[in-house]
Amino acid sequence: MKLLKVSFALLFVVGLFFSSVAEAAAPIKVGQITSLTGDHAAYGQAENNSVAMAIEEINAAGGVLGRKIEIIVYDNRSRLEDTVNAARRLIEEDKVCVIIGPHGSGMHISSHAIVDRGRVPQVGTLPTNPLVTVDENGKTRPWNFRICFLDPYQGSVIAYFTTKNLGKTKAAILYDVASEYSEGLREFFLEAFKKYGGTVVADEGYRGGTDVDFRAQLTQIANANPEVLVIPNLGKDMGLIVKQAREIGGLKDTIIVGGDAYGEFMWEIAGDAMEGTYWVSHCAPDDETLASYFENYRKKFNTECSEFMNGVLAYDVAYWVADAITRAGGDDSAKIRDALANTKDLKLLHATITMDEQHNPKDKDAVILIAKGGMGRFYTKVKPD
């Protein structure tokens, strides 16, 4: 009987050992929500490829804490309702410990309730609206983070660049009334432009996803004789607006400045009309520090990373998440949340980041691109007073 008890005890210990080994070897599940189809597919495909490339590199180097990262990706089809469903599946069914994406402010905001209830941190790539990480009362959302700068800052960048660098004080705006990103960026530009001595002579709206002909609004804008046309928009709308603006007599030579949704797919829509337009960015494709990223992307996917802002920031988010998991000591979501919040002086590919109390990166420079020769090129850096 004593021998039998010893045997059972030994089997129990052996079972515990193999169970702990299996648990240690189990992959760490990380979710990703991105737009593989729909109006924002160009952005989402760059993000999907870049995260996959980063995770492959991390796993090839030994993974995190001796475990591989398993990335589980859902396509939100560029829609809010699909974002909500994807977040729910990742948390409730796939049991991920952290979510990367999506890139858009409205899409990110739509999943707040899901990540709050599931208590899983969500890290945005390019959602610049303030409400991504704080509520309407300015209280920090405990489970939401981002790697990009915000619309209030970006609005100031556009206003500062327009008045100080270009020396222009008369602007018109054409914005998407159906987009939280577009409406927010417009609002912050208006406020900052006035502060820097500028005057908005025309303020026209349209409904994204529905309108494709902007000539009526552009004609109204041309009649106001602006020096600069500001388009704080997303996706293919921007290419169409640039193309149609250059077809309107009074806007052929008007300076065009846009936000950080610049994508090289716009050249396919607007062609040479893109030449000489300016765009806010988080990085520049001709930055030498990014050369290895672009080379590896080209080799792996046999194509250029045209939507480089999305690609570079998504790549860096993947490394940031891996760093947070390491500092958290495992895949406990609450500990990962704390590690993300306490990030300080983390050197990533495009920037060194430190989180502020509202889960936003501190003191990031903005880059201005000029569209030239079929691509966006570095023009200058801007940090408003």
C-alpha positions as CSV (number, residue, x, y, z in Angstrom):
1,M,0.0,0.0,0.0
2,K,2.9,2.4,0.9
3,L,4.5,1.6,-2.5
4,L,1.3,2.4,-4.2
5,K,1.0,5.7,-2.4
6,V,4.6,6.6,-3.4
7,S,3.8,5.7,-7.0
8,F,0.7,7.9,-7.1
9,A,2.7,10.8,-5.5
10,L,5.5,10.3,-8.0
11,L,3.0,10.3,-10.9
12,F,1.4,13.5,-9.4
13,V,4.8,15.3,-9.3
14,V,5.7,14.2,-12.8
15,G,2.3,15.3,-14.0
16,L,2.8,18.7,-12.4
17,F,6.2,19.0,-14.0
18,F,5.0,18.2,-17.5
19,S,2.0,20.5,-17.0
20,S,4.2,23.4,-16.0
21,V,6.6,22.7,-19.0
22,A,3.6,22.6,-21.4
23,E,2.3,25.9,-19.9
24,A,5.7,27.5,-20.2
25,A,5.9,26.4,-23.8
26,A,2.4,27.5,-24.8
27,P,2.3,30.4,-27.2
28,I,1.4,33.9,-25.9
29,K,-1.7,34.9,-27.8
30,V,-1.8,38.5,-29.1
31,G,-4.7,39.8,-31.1
32,Q,-4.7,42.2,-34.0
33,I,-7.6,44.1,-35.6
34,T,-6.9,45.7,-38.9
35,S,-8.6,46.6,-42.2
36,L,-7.7,44.0,-44.8
37,T,-10.7,45.0,-46.9
38,G,-12.9,48.0,-47.3
39,D,-11.9,51.7,-47.8
40,H,-8.9,51.5,-45.5
41,A,-7.5,48.2,-46.9
42,A,-4.2,49.8,-48.0
43,Y,-3.5,50.9,-44.5
44,G,-4.5,47.6,-42.9
45,Q,-2.6,45.4,-45.3
46,A,0.6,47.3,-44.5
47,E,-0.1,47.0,-40.8
48,N,-0.9,43.3,-41.1
49,N,2.3,42.6,-43.0
50,S,4.5,44.6,-40.6
51,V,3.1,43.0,-37.5
52,A,3.6,39.6,-39.0
53,M,7.2,40.5,-39.9
54,A,7.9,41.8,-36.4
55,I,6.4,38.8,-34.7
56,E,8.4,36.5,-37.0
57,E,11.6,38.3,-36.0
58,I,10.8,38.2,-32.3
59,N,10.0,34.4,-32.4
60,A,13.1,33.7,-34.4
61,A,15.2,35.4,-31.7
62,G,13.7,33.1,-29.0
63,G,10.3,34.6,-28.5
64,V,9.3,36.3,-25.2
65,L,10.2,34.7,-21.9
66,G,11.0,31.5,-23.8
67,R,7.6,31.4,-25.4
68,K,6.5,32.1,-29.0
69,I,4.0,34.8,-29.8
70,E,0.9,33.7,-31.7
71,I,-0.7,36.5,-33.6
72,I,-4.5,36.2,-34.2
73,V,-5.8,38.6,-36.8
74,Y,-9.3,39.7,-37.7
75,D,-10.3,41.9,-40.6
76,N,-12.7,44.7,-39.5
77,R,-13.5,45.5,-43.2
78,S,-12.9,49.2,-42.3
79,R,-16.2,49.2,-40.3
80,L,-17.1,50.0,-36.7
81,E,-19.4,47.1,-36.2
82,D,-16.8,44.6,-37.4
83,T,-14.3,46.1,-35.1
84,V,-16.6,45.5,-32.1
85,N,-17.2,41.9,-33.2
86,A,-13.5,41.3,-33.7
87,A,-12.6,42.6,-30.3
88,R,-15.3,40.5,-28.7
89,R,-14.0,37.3,-30.4
90,L,-10.4,38.0,-29.6
91,I,-11.2,38.5,-25.9
92,E,-14.0,36.0,-25.3
93,E,-13.1,33.2,-27.7
94,D,-9.4,33.4,-28.5
95,K,-8.3,34.6,-25.0
96,V,-5.7,37.0,-26.1
97,C,-3.7,39.0,-23.6
98,V,-3.4,42.2,-25.6
99,I,-4.8,43.6,-28.9
100,I,-2.9,45.6,-31.5
101,G,-4.9,48.0,-33.6
102,P,-7.0,49.2,-35.2
103,H,-5.5,52.2,-36.9
104,G,-8.6,54.5,-37.1
105,S,-9.9,56.7,-34.3
106,G,-13.6,55.8,-34.8
107,M,-12.8,52.1,-35.0
108,H,-10.7,52.1,-31.9
109,I,-13.2,54.1,-29.9
110,S,-16.0,51.7,-31.0
111,S,-14.3,48.8,-29.1
112,H,-13.8,50.7,-25.8
113,A,-16.6,48.9,-24.0
114,I,-15.4,45.5,-25.1
115,V,-11.8,45.9,-23.9
116,D,-13.0,47.5,-20.7
117,R,-15.3,44.7,-19.9
118,G,-12.7,42.1,-20.9
119,R,-9.9,43.9,-19.1
120,V,-7.5,43.5,-22.0
121,P,-5.2,46.3,-23.2
122,Q,-5.6,47.6,-26.7
123,V,-2.7,49.5,-28.4
124,G,-3.6,51.7,-31.4
125,T,-1.3,52.3,-34.3
126,L,-2.6,55.6,-35.7
127,P,-5.8,56.6,-33.9
128,T,-5.1,60.2,-33.2
129,N,-8.4,61.4,-31.7
130,P,-8.1,62.3,-28.0
131,L,-11.1,60.2,-27.0
132,V,-9.1,57.0,-27.9
133,T,-7.3,57.1,-24.5
134,V,-9.5,59.5,-22.4
135,D,-13.2,59.8,-21.9
136,E,-15.4,62.9,-22.4
137,N,-14.4,64.1,-18.9
138,G,-10.7,63.8,-19.5
139,K,-10.3,60.6,-17.4
140,T,-7.7,58.1,-18.7
141,R,-9.2,55.0,-20.2
142,P,-7.3,52.3,-18.3
143,W,-7.1,49.7,-21.1
144,N,-6.3,51.9,-24.1
145,F,-3.0,53.1,-25.5
146,R,-1.5,54.5,-28.7
147,I,1.9,55.0,-30.2
148,C,1.0,58.1,-32.4
149,F,0.7,61.7,-31.5
150,L,-2.8,63.3,-31.2
151,D,-5.1,65.4,-33.3
152,P,-4.8,68.5,-31.1
153,Y,-1.0,68.4,-31.7
154,Q,-1.4,67.5,-35.3
155,G,-3.9,70.4,-35.8
156,S,-1.4,72.7,-34.3
157,V,1.3,71.3,-36.6
158,I,-0.8,72.0,-39.7
159,A,-1.6,75.5,-38.5
160,Y,2.0,76.3,-37.5
161,F,3.4,74.9,-40.7
162,T,0.9,76.8,-42.8
163,T,1.5,80.2,-41.1
164,K,5.1,80.0,-40.1
165,N,6.8,77.8,-42.7
166,L,4.6,78.7,-45.7
167,G,3.7,82.2,-44.6
168,K,0.0,81.7,-45.6
169,T,-2.9,83.0,-43.5
170,K,-6.0,82.3,-45.6
171,A,-7.2,78.7,-45.5
172,A,-10.2,76.6,-46.6
173,I,-11.2,73.2,-45.2
174,L,-12.9,70.3,-46.9
175,Y,-13.6,67.6,-44.3
176,D,-15.6,64.4,-43.7
177,V,-18.6,65.0,-41.5
178,A,-19.0,61.2,-40.9
179,S,-15.5,60.7,-39.6
180,E,-14.4,61.3,-36.0
181,Y,-10.8,61.7,-37.1
182,S,-11.7,64.3,-39.8
183,E,-14.0,66.3,-37.6
184,G,-11.6,66.3,-34.7
185,L,-8.6,67.3,-36.7
186,R,-10.6,70.1,-38.4
187,E,-11.7,71.4,-35.0
188,F,-8.1,71.5,-33.6
189,F,-6.8,73.1,-36.8
190,L,-9.4,75.8,-36.6
191,E,-8.5,76.6,-33.0
192,A,-4.7,76.7,-33.7
193,F,-4.9,78.5,-37.0
194,K,-6.7,81.4,-35.4
195,K,-4.1,81.5,-32.6
196,Y,-1.3,81.8,-35.2
197,G,-3.1,84.7,-37.0
198,G,-4.9,82.7,-39.7
199,T,-8.4,83.1,-41.1
200,V,-10.6,80.3,-42.5
201,V,-12.4,81.7,-45.6
202,A,-14.3,78.5,-46.4
203,D,-15.4,75.4,-44.4
204,E,-17.1,72.7,-46.4
205,G,-18.1,69.2,-45.5
206,Y,-19.0,65.9,-47.2
207,R,-20.1,62.5,-46.2
208,G,-17.3,59.9,-46.5
209,G,-18.3,56.5,-47.9
210,T,-21.1,58.1,-49.9
211,D,-19.8,61.2,-51.7
212,V,-17.2,60.8,-54.4
213,D,-17.8,64.0,-56.4
214,F,-16.5,67.0,-54.4
215,R,-16.7,69.6,-57.2
216,A,-19.6,71.6,-55.8
217,Q,-17.7,72.0,-52.4
218,L,-14.4,72.8,-54.2
219,T,-16.1,75.4,-56.4
220,Q,-17.4,77.1,-53.3
221,I,-13.9,77.0,-51.8
222,A,-12.4,78.4,-55.0
223,N,-14.8,81.3,-54.9
224,A,-13.4,82.2,-51.4
225,N,-9.9,82.5,-52.9
226,P,-7.9,80.6,-50.2
227,E,-4.1,80.4,-50.2
228,V,-4.2,76.9,-48.7
229,L,-6.7,74.0,-48.9
230,V,-6.6,71.8,-45.8
231,I,-8.0,68.3,-46.1
232,P,-8.0,66.5,-42.7
233,N,-9.4,63.2,-44.2
234,L,-8.8,59.5,-44.6
235,G,-8.5,57.0,-47.5
236,K,-9.3,57.4,-51.1
237,D,-11.3,60.6,-50.5
238,M,-8.0,62.5,-50.2
239,G,-6.8,61.4,-53.7
240,L,-10.1,62.2,-55.2
241,I,-10.2,65.7,-53.6
242,V,-6.6,66.5,-54.7
243,K,-7.4,65.4,-58.3
244,Q,-10.7,67.3,-58.5
245,A,-9.2,70.4,-56.8
246,R,-6.6,70.7,-59.6
247,E,-9.4,70.5,-62.1
248,I,-11.1,73.6,-60.6
249,G,-9.8,76.8,-62.2
250,G,-9.3,78.7,-58.9
251,L,-7.5,75.9,-57.1
252,K,-5.0,74.7,-59.7
253,D,-2.1,76.4,-57.9
254,T,-3.6,76.5,-54.3
255,I,-1.3,74.9,-51.7
256,I,-2.8,71.7,-50.4
257,V,-1.9,70.4,-46.9
258,G,-3.3,67.2,-45.3
259,G,-3.1,65.2,-42.1
260,D,-1.3,62.0,-41.2
261,A,-3.4,59.7,-43.3
262,Y,-1.2,60.2,-46.4
263,G,-0.8,57.0,-48.4
264,E,1.0,56.4,-51.6
265,F,-2.1,54.7,-53.0
266,M,-3.2,58.3,-53.5
267,W,-0.9,58.7,-56.5
268,E,-2.9,56.0,-58.2
269,I,-6.0,58.1,-57.9
270,A,-4.7,61.7,-58.3
271,G,-1.6,61.1,-60.4
272,D,0.6,64.2,-61.0
273,A,-2.0,66.3,-59.1
274,M,-0.3,65.1,-56.0
275,E,3.0,66.9,-56.8
276,G,3.9,69.6,-54.4
277,T,1.2,68.8,-51.8
278,Y,2.2,68.6,-48.1
279,W,1.3,66.0,-45.5
280,V,1.8,65.6,-41.7
281,S,3.6,62.4,-40.9
282,H,5.0,60.4,-38.0
283,C,8.0,59.3,-40.1
284,A,9.6,59.7,-43.5
285,P,10.2,56.9,-46.0
286,D,13.7,58.3,-46.9
287,D,14.8,58.3,-43.2
288,E,18.0,56.3,-43.1
289,T,17.1,54.7,-39.8
290,L,14.2,53.0,-41.4
291,A,16.2,51.6,-44.3
292,S,16.5,48.0,-42.9
293,Y,12.7,47.9,-42.2
294,F,11.9,48.8,-45.8
295,E,14.5,46.4,-47.2
296,N,13.2,43.5,-45.1
297,Y,9.6,44.3,-46.0
298,R,10.5,44.3,-49.7
299,K,12.2,41.0,-49.5
300,K,9.5,39.3,-47.4
301,F,6.4,40.5,-49.3
302,N,7.9,41.2,-52.7
303,T,6.5,44.7,-52.7
304,E,7.2,48.2,-51.3
305,C,5.5,49.3,-48.1
306,S,3.7,52.2,-49.7
307,E,1.6,53.0,-46.6
308,F,4.8,53.4,-44.6
309,M,3.3,55.3,-41.6
310,N,1.0,52.4,-40.8
311,G,3.6,49.9,-41.5
312,V,6.4,51.4,-39.4
313,L,4.1,52.2,-36.5
314,A,2.5,48.8,-36.5
315,Y,5.9,47.2,-36.6
316,D,7.0,49.3,-33.6
317,V,3.7,48.5,-31.7
318,A,4.5,44.8,-32.0
319,Y,7.9,45.3,-30.5
320,W,6.5,47.5,-27.8
321,V,3.9,44.9,-26.9
322,A,6.6,42.2,-26.7
323,D,8.7,44.5,-24.4
324,A,5.6,45.0,-22.2
325,I,4.9,41.2,-22.0
326,T,8.6,40.7,-21.0
327,R,8.4,43.4,-18.2
328,A,5.0,41.9,-17.1
329,G,6.6,38.5,-16.7
330,G,4.0,36.7,-18.8
331,D,0.6,37.0,-20.4
332,D,-1.4,38.4,-17.5
333,S,-3.4,41.3,-19.2
334,A,-3.5,43.5,-16.1
335,K,0.3,43.3,-15.7
336,I,0.8,44.0,-19.4
337,R,-1.4,47.0,-19.1
338,D,0.7,48.3,-16.2
339,A,3.9,47.6,-18.2
340,L,2.6,49.6,-21.2
341,A,1.6,52.5,-18.9
342,N,5.1,52.5,-17.3
343,T,7.0,52.5,-20.6
344,K,9.9,54.9,-20.4
345,D,12.7,55.7,-22.9
346,L,11.9,52.6,-25.0
347,K,13.9,52.8,-28.2
348,L,11.9,51.6,-31.2
349,L,12.5,51.9,-34.9
350,H,10.9,55.3,-35.6
351,A,11.2,56.9,-32.1
352,T,12.0,56.5,-28.5
353,I,8.8,56.5,-26.5
354,T,7.8,57.3,-22.9
355,M,4.1,57.2,-22.0
356,D,2.3,60.1,-20.3
357,E,-0.5,59.7,-17.7
358,Q,-3.1,59.6,-20.5
359,H,-1.4,56.7,-22.3
360,N,0.0,58.8,-25.1
361,P,3.7,59.1,-26.2
362,K,5.4,62.3,-24.9
363,D,7.2,64.9,-27.0
364,K,7.2,63.3,-30.5
365,D,8.3,65.4,-33.4
366,A,6.0,65.7,-36.4
367,V,7.4,65.2,-39.9
368,I,6.1,67.2,-42.9
369,L,6.3,65.3,-46.2
370,I,6.2,66.8,-49.6
371,A,4.7,64.7,-52.4
372,K,7.3,64.6,-55.1
373,G,8.2,62.2,-57.9
374,G,5.5,59.6,-57.0
375,M,6.2,59.4,-53.3
376,G,6.2,61.3,-50.0
377,R,9.6,62.7,-49.1
378,F,11.0,64.4,-46.0
379,Y,10.5,68.1,-46.1
380,T,10.9,69.4,-42.5
381,K,10.2,68.6,-38.9
382,V,7.7,70.8,-36.9
383,K,7.2,71.2,-33.2
384,P,4.7,74.1,-32.6
385,D,5.4,76.7,-30.0
